[in-house]
Amino acid sequence: MAASTESIRSHFPALERQHNGRPVAYFDAPGGTQVPRAVADAMVDYLFHHNANTHWSYPTSAETDAILTASREAAADLLNAKPREIVFGANMTTLTFHLARTLGRTWSAGDEVIVTELDHHANVAPWRALERDRGIVVRVARMIPETMQVDYEHLASLVTAKTRLIGAGGASNAVGTVNDLESIARIAKDAGALFFVDAVHLAPHELVDVQRIGCDFLACSSYKFYGPHAGILFARRELLESLPFPKLAPSPDTAPERAETGTQNHEGIAGIAATIDFLASLGEGQSRREKLASTFAALHTRGEALGRTIWNGLSALPRVRLFGPRPGLKRTPTVAFTIEGVTGETIARKLADDAIFASHGDFYAQTVVERLGVPELVRVGCACYTSEDEVQRLVEAVSRICS
């Protein structure tokens, strides 16, 4: 990949921000990334020059239809899916509630869903709602606290003849663990169950391939990989065409629009295409998918090195406790930690005083934090614009807090 970190950073106006006289270092990427200029330009261009509703016989409506089609094609390239398998929505959480409600219409009381303790609760609450509303049984596969990985043997032991779906995160937004999705897919397939993947934290760090994974559904949110606040759901076409999605009778009954309720966030969807094209522009290859593969491979190498530097730097400090797989294991460049005797909020505030923006709390991965036996975590994550200098600033700032 020809693009250097410096050239990538030039695309992000947010990096020009100063706080307390210093340039801001954004380590809050696991909660949402900054946006390149081209993405905002595409959204503004849509609103100023193409803004209309869909499927009508005048130019701006036809242009809107074409923009939405182009965005489905871009998202399909990102996920290795077909454009008609791409559903847009507000965010991953909303899309997952919508999908769960739809699937619940086809299940009976006593049918079972399996999730894991490592999951973000966006892959827990939608299925728990079916437990309350339709008598579905939710079973939970253990997380191994020592390794912060899913206990795959325990997951497999939970499967019964009534298992209808297994839902799992692609990667933990709290501690960076990357799950073995292909193994979970095999467990689901052997059980005749559907497989849903929450790829919100995986999609920014690994080029998703729904064909290789073997999943039936996969959801992510573009604001986690340099895009607008909008969600993407992949669903196998035969499922999109057959499932009883709640919808208005006059609305389209063809895939994928039958799964989209109401007027969509057209400017956000235009921004999704621009986001994917921005990522592709950083790589090399003939097709958009090939360029994306080149980009993600290079960013993975950089992220791995930055994550290792953070881990090694923080692990050398007194009173710091790190959480997540060690460097060298399959993980994202997301590092969670605590400092003995200092609250997460205090750590985050002190880092912010040094113009380092980081998150604290449970990050909606509440069960993970409970199983680790800590009240909260501080989380720092690297993005495509994270520099080595910023990583050194982070380690030095945490060192000052420890002392």
LINLINVEN-V961306 format. One line per field, one symbol per residue. ss: DSSP state (H for helix, E for strand, - for the rest). phi: phi as a letter, one per 30 degrees, with the letter a starting at -180 (. if undefined). burial: # if it has 24 or more other ideal C-beta (glycine too) atoms within 12 Angstrom, else .. Layout:
BEGIN
ss=???
phi=???
burial=???
END
This chain:
BEGIN
ss=----HHHHH---HHHH-EE--EE-EE-EHHH-----HHHHHHHHHHHHH---------HHHHHHHHHHHHHHHHHHHHH---HHHEEEE--HHHHHHHHHHHHH-------EEEEE----HHH-HHHHHHHHHH--EEEEE-EE----EE-HHHHHH-----EEEEEEE-E-----EE--HHHHHHHHHHH--EEEEE-----------HHHH---EEEEEHHH------EEEEE-HHHHHH--------------HHH------HHHHHHHHHHHHHHHH------HHHHHHHHHHHHHHHHHHHHHHHHHHHH----EEEE-------E--EEEEEE--E-HHHHHHHHHH--EE-EEE----HHHHHHH----EEEEE------HHHHHHHHHHHHHHH-
phi=.dddeddddddceddddcbhibddccccedclcdcdedddddddedddbbdadciccbedddddedddddddddddddchbcedccccadadddddeddddddedcccejdbbcbbddddddcbeddddddddbidcccbddcdedchbdddddeddddbdcdcaccbddaddcbiecdddddddddddddicdbccdceddedcbddbddddiccbababdddbicddacbbcbeeddedcddddadeddeccdcddccciddddddddddddddddddddcbkdcdddddddddddddddddddddddedddddcdidccbjddejddacdcbcabbeibddddddddddeciccbcbkchicededdddibdabcbbbcbdcdcdddddedddddddddc
burial=#.#.#..##.##.##........#################.##..#...#.#.#.........##.###############.######################..#...#####################..#.########...######..##.##...###################.###.##..#.##################..#########################.##..#.#.#.......#######..####################....##.######.###.###.######.###.#..######.#..##########..#.#..##.###.################.##.#.#############.##.###.##..##.
END
